[in-house]
Amino acid sequence: MTLPSFMKHIHLLEASGWIQTRKAGRVRTCVIEKRSFTVVEAWLSEQRELWEGRTDRLEKFATTMHEKEDSE
């Protein structure tokens, strides 16, 4: 990855509030903003629950259909 591409990504992450950067001479230090990830984690948790419920229902449906085919 080229330096300009890398810096573009760093600036995007910083602008979105996911990281903070400090520059001292030629060294740039990046720190993750944990508060920003709390919001993401909450959303992912909701999505995980939703999709686990859906896949559990799909598994139950497939098992039921398989059992019906076996009994016929």
Backbone as XML, in Angstrom:
<?xml version="1.0"?>
<chain id="A" units="angstrom">
  <residue number="1" name="MET">
    <atom name="N" x="0.854" y="-1.166" z="0.000"/>
    <atom name="CA" x="0.000" y="0.000" z="0.000"/>
    <atom name="C" x="0.900" y="1.228" z="0.000"/>
  </residue>
  <residue number="2" name="THR">
    <atom name="N" x="0.569" y="2.182" z="-0.831"/>
    <atom name="CA" x="1.385" y="3.397" z="-0.898"/>
    <atom name="C" x="1.075" y="4.298" z="0.284"/>
  </residue>
  <residue number="3" name="LEU">
    <atom name="N" x="2.012" y="5.144" z="0.626"/>
    <atom name="CA" x="1.831" y="6.060" z="1.749"/>
    <atom name="C" x="0.623" y="6.976" z="1.554"/>
  </residue>
  <residue number="4" name="PRO">
    <atom name="N" x="0.413" y="7.585" z="0.371"/>
    <atom name="CA" x="-0.775" y="8.423" z="0.203"/>
    <atom name="C" x="-2.090" y="7.655" z="0.421"/>
  </residue>
  <residue number="5" name="SER">
    <atom name="N" x="-2.155" y="6.408" z="-0.051"/>
    <atom name="CA" x="-3.357" y="5.593" z="0.170"/>
    <atom name="C" x="-3.545" y="5.307" z="1.654"/>
  </residue>
  <residue number="6" name="PHE">
    <atom name="N" x="-2.449" y="4.968" z="2.309"/>
    <atom name="CA" x="-2.496" y="4.687" z="3.744"/>
    <atom name="C" x="-2.968" y="5.911" z="4.520"/>
  </residue>
  <residue number="7" name="MET">
    <atom name="N" x="-2.405" y="7.076" z="4.188"/>
    <atom name="CA" x="-2.779" y="8.304" z="4.892"/>
    <atom name="C" x="-4.243" y="8.668" z="4.633"/>
  </residue>
  <residue number="8" name="LYS">
    <atom name="N" x="-4.730" y="8.371" z="3.429"/>
    <atom name="CA" x="-6.137" y="8.622" z="3.127"/>
    <atom name="C" x="-7.020" y="7.801" z="4.071"/>
  </residue>
  <residue number="9" name="HIS">
    <atom name="N" x="-6.658" y="6.544" z="4.286"/>
    <atom name="CA" x="-7.411" y="5.688" z="5.201"/>
    <atom name="C" x="-7.318" y="6.206" z="6.634"/>
  </residue>
  <residue number="10" name="ILE">
    <atom name="N" x="-6.144" y="6.614" z="7.041"/>
    <atom name="CA" x="-5.965" y="7.152" z="8.398"/>
    <atom name="C" x="-6.829" y="8.396" z="8.590"/>
  </residue>
  <residue number="11" name="HIS">
    <atom name="N" x="-6.821" y="9.293" z="7.622"/>
    <atom name="CA" x="-7.623" y="10.515" z="7.729"/>
    <atom name="C" x="-9.115" y="10.196" z="7.759"/>
  </residue>
  <residue number="12" name="LEU">
    <atom name="N" x="-9.544" y="9.209" z="7.002"/>
    <atom name="CA" x="-10.942" y="8.801" z="6.999"/>
    <atom name="C" x="-11.348" y="8.247" z="8.361"/>
  </residue>
  <residue number="13" name="LEU">
    <atom name="N" x="-10.514" y="7.398" z="8.930"/>
    <atom name="CA" x="-10.801" y="6.853" z="10.258"/>
    <atom name="C" x="-10.824" y="7.949" z="11.320"/>
  </residue>
  <residue number="14" name="GLU">
    <atom name="N" x="-9.925" y="8.902" z="11.187"/>
    <atom name="CA" x="-9.874" y="10.017" z="12.140"/>
    <atom name="C" x="-11.103" y="10.910" z="11.986"/>
  </residue>
  <residue number="15" name="ALA">
    <atom name="N" x="-11.499" y="11.203" z="10.764"/>
    <atom name="CA" x="-12.670" y="12.051" z="10.518"/>
    <atom name="C" x="-13.956" y="11.386" z="11.005"/>
  </residue>
  <residue number="16" name="SER">
    <atom name="N" x="-13.998" y="10.059" z="10.947"/>
    <atom name="CA" x="-15.187" y="9.343" z="11.399"/>
    <atom name="C" x="-15.235" y="9.207" z="12.922"/>
  </residue>
  <residue number="17" name="GLY">
    <atom name="N" x="-14.139" y="9.561" z="13.598"/>
    <atom name="CA" x="-14.114" y="9.503" z="15.053"/>
    <atom name="C" x="-13.695" y="8.149" z="15.602"/>
  </residue>
  <residue number="18" name="TRP">
    <atom name="N" x="-13.194" y="7.258" z="14.760"/>
    <atom name="CA" x="-12.797" y="5.936" z="15.212"/>
    <atom name="C" x="-11.394" y="5.905" z="15.788"/>
  </residue>
  <residue number="19" name="ILE">
    <atom name="N" x="-10.544" y="6.858" z="15.357"/>
    <atom name="CA" x="-9.192" y="6.947" z="15.897"/>
    <atom name="C" x="-8.833" y="8.415" z="16.123"/>
  </residue>
  <residue number="20" name="GLN">
    <atom name="N" x="-7.796" y="8.618" z="16.923"/>
    <atom name="CA" x="-7.168" y="9.931" z="17.089"/>
    <atom name="C" x="-5.704" y="9.745" z="16.726"/>
  </residue>
  <residue number="21" name="THR">
    <atom name="N" x="-5.141" y="10.753" z="16.093"/>
    <atom name="CA" x="-3.722" y="10.662" z="15.761"/>
    <atom name="C" x="-2.971" y="11.845" z="16.348"/>
  </residue>
  <residue number="22" name="ARG">
    <atom name="N" x="-1.698" y="11.571" z="16.654"/>
    <atom name="CA" x="-0.782" y="12.623" z="17.104"/>
    <atom name="C" x="0.474" y="12.468" z="16.276"/>
  </residue>
  <residue number="23" name="LYS">
    <atom name="N" x="1.031" y="13.581" z="15.890"/>
    <atom name="CA" x="2.254" y="13.535" z="15.102"/>
    <atom name="C" x="3.363" y="14.240" z="15.866"/>
  </residue>
  <residue number="24" name="ALA">
    <atom name="N" x="4.466" y="13.549" z="16.019"/>
    <atom name="CA" x="5.649" y="14.112" z="16.670"/>
    <atom name="C" x="6.819" y="13.873" z="15.720"/>
  </residue>
  <residue number="25" name="GLY">
    <atom name="N" x="7.203" y="14.910" z="15.020"/>
    <atom name="CA" x="8.259" y="14.760" z="14.014"/>
    <atom name="C" x="7.749" y="13.925" z="12.853"/>
  </residue>
  <residue number="26" name="ARG">
    <atom name="N" x="8.427" y="12.839" z="12.576"/>
    <atom name="CA" x="8.015" y="11.962" z="11.472"/>
    <atom name="C" x="7.149" y="10.805" z="11.942"/>
  </residue>
  <residue number="27" name="VAL">
    <atom name="N" x="6.876" y="10.738" z="13.245"/>
    <atom name="CA" x="6.124" y="9.616" z="13.815"/>
    <atom name="C" x="4.676" y="10.033" z="14.059"/>
  </residue>
  <residue number="28" name="ARG">
    <atom name="N" x="3.753" y="9.255" z="13.525"/>
    <atom name="CA" x="2.335" y="9.485" z="13.760"/>
    <atom name="C" x="1.818" y="8.329" z="14.610"/>
  </residue>
  <residue number="29" name="THR">
    <atom name="N" x="1.239" y="8.659" z="15.758"/>
    <atom name="CA" x="0.700" y="7.659" z="16.668"/>
    <atom name="C" x="-0.817" y="7.675" z="16.559"/>
  </residue>
  <residue number="30" name="CYS">
    <atom name="N" x="-1.398" y="6.490" z="16.389"/>
    <atom name="CA" x="-2.850" y="6.361" z="16.287"/>
    <atom name="C" x="-3.385" y="5.676" z="17.539"/>
  </residue>
  <residue number="31" name="VAL">
    <atom name="N" x="-4.489" y="6.207" z="18.057"/>
    <atom name="CA" x="-5.140" y="5.643" z="19.234"/>
    <atom name="C" x="-6.599" y="5.367" z="18.880"/>
  </residue>
  <residue number="32" name="ILE">
    <atom name="N" x="-7.070" y="4.160" z="19.186"/>
    <atom name="CA" x="-8.461" y="3.796" z="18.908"/>
    <atom name="C" x="-9.376" y="4.504" z="19.895"/>
  </residue>
  <residue number="33" name="GLU">
    <atom name="N" x="-10.469" y="5.053" z="19.389"/>
    <atom name="CA" x="-11.495" y="5.684" z="20.219"/>
    <atom name="C" x="-12.508" y="4.618" z="20.614"/>
  </residue>
  <residue number="34" name="LYS">
    <atom name="N" x="-12.390" y="4.089" z="21.814"/>
    <atom name="CA" x="-13.230" y="2.987" z="22.263"/>
    <atom name="C" x="-14.710" y="3.350" z="22.283"/>
  </residue>
  <residue number="35" name="ARG">
    <atom name="N" x="-15.034" y="4.615" z="22.578"/>
    <atom name="CA" x="-16.445" y="5.023" z="22.628"/>
    <atom name="C" x="-17.127" y="4.830" z="21.284"/>
  </residue>
  <residue number="36" name="SER">
    <atom name="N" x="-16.424" y="5.084" z="20.212"/>
    <atom name="CA" x="-17.006" y="4.914" z="18.877"/>
    <atom name="C" x="-17.334" y="3.453" z="18.613"/>
  </residue>
  <residue number="37" name="PHE">
    <atom name="N" x="-16.507" y="2.564" z="19.098"/>
    <atom name="CA" x="-16.727" y="1.147" z="18.871"/>
    <atom name="C" x="-17.846" y="0.597" z="19.743"/>
  </residue>
  <residue number="38" name="THR">
    <atom name="N" x="-18.184" y="1.270" z="20.827"/>
    <atom name="CA" x="-19.293" y="0.847" z="21.677"/>
    <atom name="C" x="-20.593" y="0.892" z="20.886"/>
  </residue>
  <residue number="39" name="VAL">
    <atom name="N" x="-20.775" y="1.932" z="20.096"/>
    <atom name="CA" x="-21.969" y="2.066" z="19.263"/>
    <atom name="C" x="-22.004" y="0.942" z="18.231"/>
  </residue>
  <residue number="40" name="VAL">
    <atom name="N" x="-20.881" y="0.672" z="17.608"/>
    <atom name="CA" x="-20.799" y="-0.385" z="16.602"/>
    <atom name="C" x="-21.081" y="-1.738" z="17.243"/>
  </residue>
  <residue number="41" name="GLU">
    <atom name="N" x="-20.504" y="-1.999" z="18.394"/>
    <atom name="CA" x="-20.711" y="-3.268" z="19.083"/>
    <atom name="C" x="-22.175" y="-3.460" z="19.453"/>
  </residue>
  <residue number="42" name="ALA">
    <atom name="N" x="-22.840" y="-2.412" z="19.886"/>
    <atom name="CA" x="-24.267" y="-2.515" z="20.218"/>
    <atom name="C" x="-25.078" y="-2.885" z="18.981"/>
  </residue>
  <residue number="43" name="TRP">
    <atom name="N" x="-24.784" y="-2.244" z="17.856"/>
    <atom name="CA" x="-25.494" y="-2.549" z="16.613"/>
    <atom name="C" x="-25.222" y="-3.984" z="16.166"/>
  </residue>
  <residue number="44" name="LEU">
    <atom name="N" x="-23.950" y="-4.395" z="16.227"/>
    <atom name="CA" x="-23.604" y="-5.757" z="15.836"/>
    <atom name="C" x="-24.278" y="-6.788" z="16.735"/>
  </residue>
  <residue number="45" name="SER">
    <atom name="N" x="-24.394" y="-6.489" z="18.003"/>
    <atom name="CA" x="-25.055" y="-7.396" z="18.938"/>
    <atom name="C" x="-26.523" y="-7.574" z="18.566"/>
  </residue>
  <residue number="46" name="GLU">
    <atom name="N" x="-27.194" y="-6.477" z="18.227"/>
    <atom name="CA" x="-28.591" y="-6.556" z="17.796"/>
    <atom name="C" x="-28.713" y="-7.388" z="16.528"/>
  </residue>
  <residue number="47" name="GLN">
    <atom name="N" x="-27.827" y="-7.148" z="15.571"/>
    <atom name="CA" x="-27.860" y="-7.892" z="14.316"/>
    <atom name="C" x="-27.568" y="-9.375" z="14.540"/>
  </residue>
  <residue number="48" name="ARG">
    <atom name="N" x="-26.633" y="-9.661" z="15.444"/>
    <atom name="CA" x="-26.291" y="-11.045" z="15.754"/>
    <atom name="C" x="-27.507" y="-11.782" z="16.304"/>
  </residue>
  <residue number="49" name="GLU">
    <atom name="N" x="-28.232" y="-11.152" z="17.249"/>
    <atom name="CA" x="-29.436" y="-11.760" z="17.820"/>
    <atom name="C" x="-30.478" y="-12.008" z="16.743"/>
  </residue>
  <residue number="50" name="LEU">
    <atom name="N" x="-30.692" y="-11.028" z="15.892"/>
    <atom name="CA" x="-31.674" y="-11.140" z="14.824"/>
    <atom name="C" x="-31.341" y="-12.311" z="13.898"/>
  </residue>
  <residue number="51" name="TRP">
    <atom name="N" x="-30.093" y="-12.381" z="13.444"/>
    <atom name="CA" x="-29.710" y="-13.419" z="12.497"/>
    <atom name="C" x="-29.597" y="-14.789" z="13.140"/>
  </residue>
  <residue number="52" name="GLU">
    <atom name="N" x="-29.229" y="-14.861" z="14.400"/>
    <atom name="CA" x="-29.217" y="-16.155" z="15.080"/>
    <atom name="C" x="-30.629" y="-16.705" z="15.182"/>
  </residue>
  <residue number="53" name="GLY">
    <atom name="N" x="-31.584" y="-15.826" z="15.477"/>
    <atom name="CA" x="-32.984" y="-16.251" z="15.518"/>
    <atom name="C" x="-33.453" y="-16.755" z="14.165"/>
  </residue>
  <residue number="54" name="ARG">
    <atom name="N" x="-33.092" y="-16.052" z="13.114"/>
    <atom name="CA" x="-33.490" y="-16.460" z="11.763"/>
    <atom name="C" x="-32.859" y="-17.797" z="11.372"/>
  </residue>
  <residue number="55" name="THR">
    <atom name="N" x="-31.584" y="-17.949" z="11.646"/>
    <atom name="CA" x="-30.932" y="-19.204" z="11.262"/>
    <atom name="C" x="-31.433" y="-20.365" z="12.110"/>
  </residue>
  <residue number="56" name="ASP">
    <atom name="N" x="-31.783" y="-20.100" z="13.379"/>
    <atom name="CA" x="-32.359" y="-21.154" z="14.215"/>
    <atom name="C" x="-33.705" y="-21.607" z="13.649"/>
  </residue>
  <residue number="57" name="ARG">
    <atom name="N" x="-34.528" y="-20.657" z="13.209"/>
    <atom name="CA" x="-35.820" y="-21.014" z="12.612"/>
    <atom name="C" x="-35.623" y="-21.771" z="11.306"/>
  </residue>
  <residue number="58" name="LEU">
    <atom name="N" x="-34.641" y="-21.360" z="10.507"/>
    <atom name="CA" x="-34.357" y="-22.060" z="9.253"/>
    <atom name="C" x="-33.905" y="-23.490" z="9.533"/>
  </residue>
  <residue number="59" name="GLU">
    <atom name="N" x="-33.055" y="-23.673" z="10.537"/>
    <atom name="CA" x="-32.600" y="-25.015" z="10.895"/>
    <atom name="C" x="-33.773" y="-25.882" z="11.340"/>
  </residue>
  <residue number="60" name="LYS">
    <atom name="N" x="-34.656" y="-25.311" z="12.154"/>
    <atom name="CA" x="-35.829" y="-26.051" z="12.630"/>
    <atom name="C" x="-36.725" y="-26.445" z="11.452"/>
  </residue>
  <residue number="61" name="PHE">
    <atom name="N" x="-36.928" y="-25.519" z="10.522"/>
    <atom name="CA" x="-37.742" y="-25.795" z="9.342"/>
    <atom name="C" x="-37.126" y="-26.920" z="8.501"/>
  </residue>
  <residue number="62" name="ALA">
    <atom name="N" x="-35.826" y="-26.829" z="8.259"/>
    <atom name="CA" x="-35.147" y="-27.844" z="7.448"/>
    <atom name="C" x="-35.204" y="-29.205" z="8.126"/>
  </residue>
  <residue number="63" name="THR">
    <atom name="N" x="-35.024" y="-29.249" z="9.430"/>
    <atom name="CA" x="-35.090" y="-30.505" z="10.175"/>
    <atom name="C" x="-36.489" y="-31.092" z="10.100"/>
  </residue>
  <residue number="64" name="THR">
    <atom name="N" x="-37.499" y="-30.260" z="10.274"/>
    <atom name="CA" x="-38.888" y="-30.715" z="10.198"/>
    <atom name="C" x="-39.199" y="-31.272" z="8.821"/>
  </residue>
  <residue number="65" name="MET">
    <atom name="N" x="-38.768" y="-30.581" z="7.764"/>
    <atom name="CA" x="-39.017" y="-31.049" z="6.402"/>
    <atom name="C" x="-38.295" y="-32.371" z="6.144"/>
  </residue>
  <residue number="66" name="HIS">
    <atom name="N" x="-37.089" y="-32.500" z="6.650"/>
    <atom name="CA" x="-36.323" y="-33.735" z="6.476"/>
    <atom name="C" x="-37.020" y="-34.892" z="7.194"/>
  </residue>
  <residue number="67" name="GLU">
    <atom name="N" x="-37.517" y="-34.640" z="8.390"/>
    <atom name="CA" x="-38.217" y="-35.679" z="9.166"/>
    <atom name="C" x="-39.513" y="-36.094" z="8.459"/>
  </residue>
  <residue number="68" name="LYS">
    <atom name="N" x="-40.216" y="-35.120" z="7.860"/>
    <atom name="CA" x="-41.448" y="-35.435" z="7.125"/>
    <atom name="C" x="-41.145" y="-36.324" z="5.922"/>
  </residue>
  <residue number="69" name="GLU">
    <atom name="N" x="-40.058" y="-36.012" z="5.205"/>
    <atom name="CA" x="-39.680" y="-36.814" z="4.045"/>
    <atom name="C" x="-39.302" y="-38.233" z="4.451"/>
  </residue>
  <residue number="70" name="ASP">
    <atom name="N" x="-38.620" y="-38.352" z="5.588"/>
    <atom name="CA" x="-38.217" y="-39.678" z="6.063"/>
    <atom name="C" x="-39.422" y="-40.520" z="6.481"/>
  </residue>
  <residue number="71" name="SER">
    <atom name="N" x="-40.455" y="-39.881" z="7.031"/>
    <atom name="CA" x="-41.626" y="-40.626" z="7.506"/>
    <atom name="C" x="-42.565" y="-41.024" z="6.368"/>
  </residue>
  <residue number="72" name="GLU">
    <atom name="N" x="-42.428" y="-40.420" z="5.231"/>
    <atom name="CA" x="-43.311" y="-40.737" z="4.091"/>
    <atom name="C" x="-42.857" y="-41.910" z="3.321"/>
  </residue>
</chain>
